[in-house]
Amino acid sequence: MVKIIVKYMLWIRDKTGVDREEFILEDGSILKDLLEKLMEKYSGLAKYLENPMDTENPLIILVNSRRVGFEYVFKDGDEVLLMPPVSGG
């Protein structure tokens, strides 16, 4: 089993109602597995989590401050950050 922390930023936090939460996943779990769990738990995020690597998607997913692919295998203590792109002027 691996324990990870998921942090939600800005409007994503508004959709989940929490700014962070802990998940216990099976050994060998990948990012795609976590995204499926999040879609089940937070239906308001499902349309953003279905294809988060799409360049048109307003969602950035980082694991330990780095972009990773769907097949990233979680390690105990990993930190996942879900945030919208930041823009300014």
C-alpha positions in Angstrom: 0.0 0.0 0.0 1.1 3.5 -0.7 -0.1 6.7 0.9 -0.2 9.8 -1.2 -1.4 13.4 -0.6 -3.6 15.2 -3.2 -3.8 19.0 -3.1 -6.4 21.0 -4.9 -5.9 24.6 -5.9 -8.2 27.5 -6.8 -11.5 26.6 -8.4 -10.6 22.9 -8.2 -10.6 23.3 -4.4 -14.1 24.8 -4.7 -15.4 21.7 -6.5 -14.0 19.3 -4.0 -14.7 21.3 -0.9 -11.3 20.5 0.6 -7.8 21.8 -0.1 -6.0 18.4 0.4 -6.7 14.8 1.2 -4.9 11.6 1.7 -5.4 8.4 -0.4 -4.2 4.9 0.4 -3.6 3.1 -2.9 -2.6 -0.5 -3.8 1.0 -1.1 -4.6 1.6 -0.5 -8.3 -1.2 2.1 -8.6 -0.7 4.6 -11.4 -1.8 8.1 -12.0 -4.7 6.9 -14.2 -6.0 4.8 -11.3 -6.0 7.9 -9.0 -7.8 10.0 -11.7 -10.5 7.3 -12.0 -11.0 7.4 -8.2 -11.3 11.2 -8.3 -13.8 11.1 -11.1 -16.0 8.8 -9.1 -15.7 10.9 -5.9 -16.0 14.3 -7.5 -18.4 14.2 -10.5 -17.9 18.0 -11.0 -14.3 17.3 -12.0 -14.9 14.3 -14.2 -14.9 16.3 -17.5 -11.5 17.7 -16.6 -10.0 14.4 -15.4 -11.1 12.3 -18.4 -8.3 13.7 -20.6 -6.0 15.8 -18.5 -3.1 15.7 -20.9 -5.2 17.5 -23.6 -3.7 20.9 -24.4 -7.3 22.4 -24.3 -7.9 21.1 -20.8 -7.7 23.7 -18.0 -6.0 21.4 -15.5 -2.4 20.9 -14.6 -1.4 17.7 -12.7 2.0 17.6 -11.0 3.5 14.7 -9.0 6.2 15.9 -6.7 6.3 19.2 -8.6 6.8 17.5 -12.0 4.6 16.6 -14.9 4.3 12.9 -15.3 2.4 10.5 -17.6 -0.7 8.4 -17.0 1.5 5.4 -16.3 3.4 7.0 -13.4 3.6 4.4 -10.6 3.0 6.0 -7.2 5.5 5.7 -4.4 4.7 6.1 -0.7 4.6 9.8 0.2 4.1 11.2 -3.3 2.3 14.5 -3.5 -0.1 15.2 -6.3 -1.1 18.8 -7.2 -4.2 19.6 -9.3 -4.4 23.2 -10.4 -5.7 25.3 -13.2 -3.2 27.1 -15.5 -2.1 30.4 -14.1 -2.2 33.4 -16.3 -1.8 37.0 -15.7 -1.3 40.3 -17.5 
